[in-house]
Amino acid sequence: MSASGAGGARAGVPAAGAAGAAAAAGGTAGDAGGDALGGYIDLHCHYLPGIDDGVRTHEDGVALCEGLRALGFSRVVATPHIRTAMFDNDPAGLRASLEAFTRKAGEREWMPALGLGAEHFFDDVFWERFARGDVVPYPSGRALLVELPPAIFPQRTAACFFEMRARGVRPVLAHPERYRPLARSSEALAPLLDAGAFAQLDLMSLVGRYGRTARRAAERMLDEDLYQLAASDAHRPSDLPDVAQALDALVDRVGPARAVALLRDGPRRLAPRDPPADG
């Protein structure tokens, strides 16, 4: 599928097939890059400056957000890393970072709606933090992004995920295609999904950003219909061309309707603009 306009190119980013996907799925080009009801929702992005391995400056954070808006994302949720001894972020500090970024960005025409979550590294410290409520869920408060160790899944991961669901929080598994236990087979993912986790595709896996093995795993899991949502996991403005190509690759792989489900409908379930009041 050739690239087409998704709200217009911005910050030197090629327009992607987001608008075409929305239109082919029964929407319009404005749906792909426009209002809250039709725009895509990115639930994995590192645009807050100077707090993890994402952007270093405010200007780069703005450029990243505006570039994602041009590619069809009307909402972008920051997910800074929280990882012991590497990225020692905490909820209060992250809220302050988002507030400062939003205040400085002001009412720029091309800024998407912003929100806050975090990418929590799944270890014993995470579980202690979750138990005492010292975590940063997605804006709805009902889902939380989790990153597993790349080489081996910790024991009792499925049991912990089940406990999270029992407490009203859905674990969202970041980039499963990049984990070694899932490189050749999706079998190890089944108990995690059965425990209530959602699988989140890292879009750039589809264009070989993390190597051939991750790309093939992503394609296999898409073919097996194992993902519930897709996200950019963008760390800097230079990632935007890969995200643009990945949007086209996603549409080519699964078709426009399924692409919209992964980029808009699935994320909206986890981070609705107005969370239901019934808890």
Buried (B, 14 or more C-beta within 10 A) or exposed (E): BEBBBBBEBBBEBBBBBBBBBBBBBEBEBBBBBBEBEBBBBBBBBBBBBEBBEBBEEBEBBBBBBBBBBBBBBBBBBBBBBBBEEEBEBBBEEBEEBBEEBBEEBEEEEBBBBBBBBBBBBBBEBBBEBBEEEBBBBBBBEBBBBBBBBEEEBEEEBBEBBBBBBEEEBBBBBBBBBBBBBBBEEBEBBEBBBEBBBBBBBBBBBBBBBBEEBBBBBBBBBBEEEBBBBBBBBBBBBEBBBBBBBBBBBBBEBBBBEBBBBBBBBBBBBBBBEEEEEEE
